[in-house]
Amino acid sequence: MRIGLLNLEPKYKNLAIEKLRLYHSQQGDQVEDYFALKSYDKVYASSIFTFTKKDWVPQGAICGGSGFDLTTTLPPEIEAVKPHLNFGFTSRGCIRHCAFCIVPQKEGMVNPVGDLLDLWDGEGKLITLYDNNILALPDHFRKIYCQARAYSLTLDFNQGLDHRLLTTENVKYLSAISHKEYHFAFDHPSYLKGVDRAIDLLQSEGINRCNWYVLVGFNTTFQEDLDRLNHLKERNQNGFVQRYKRDRQYIPLARWANQHHIFQSMTFEQFLALPENRLYRGVI
């Protein structure tokens, strides 16, 4: 069979697409990225985001991913495939029930599903983890820490770590792992004390600057969102705006915060005063 694979967000690595690629290749099928002018016996389309346009998905395609729905899953024999591409999950699910997040509905309670050796290709040194709340599994996190140390691997906890679950013990583990900048979330102004506690704890072990995902426009005002970013800047942290609302006023806020060299070097007001940002001054 000729199989076409369509990743609707090609800038993001798609684990389901790669599992399908490996599985069908192992079955002897001809597998390639979907091209509209070619004919296929079967087309798989995967999407992460609901706002991604779906109008170019071919009729009859098998569709899945949270951009389509939260219930479609890969067949067990395909889900079990391990592509070993240095990215993926060692755990699924989350203990939190944040109103803006689909993870508990899609994946349920947090549970281990593998380890670094299920993801590692045996050669690369960077593993990108998509786990949503690995610190909620202390024993599993310790196992991942031990594997990273044993094989001299660098970890990128891409989805972020739960700052509320930081302890003296697991911060020591984090400080001993070769890592890309750690990510945490500062989702609401009410988390301020907890965020400060986490920063103090991290800095006590030499983890001086982390990247904080800042959800904006979800039960908060623009000023509250800006205040959170300014607080992170004062604490020598990086911020990264995640826009819940697509309002135009959040575009310059994201451009300021998400370019860390700019975020660290000037205030938001100074950023707005730049000639190239004059069009945004009237929308704040």
Secondary structure, DSSP 8 states (H G I E B T S, - for coil): -EEEEEESSTTS--HHHHHHHHHHHHTT-EEEE--TTS--SEEEEE-S-TTS--TTS-TT-EEESTTT-SS----HHHHT----SSEE-SEE--S---TT--HHHHH-S-EE---GGGT--SS-SEEEE--S-GGG-HHHHHHHHHHHHHTT-EEEETT-B-GGG--HHHHHHHHHSEES--EEE--SGGGHHHHHHHHHHHHHTT----EEEEEESSSS-HHHHHHHHHHHHHTT-EEEEEESS--TTHHHHHHHHHSHHHHHHS-HHHHHTSGGGGGGGGG-
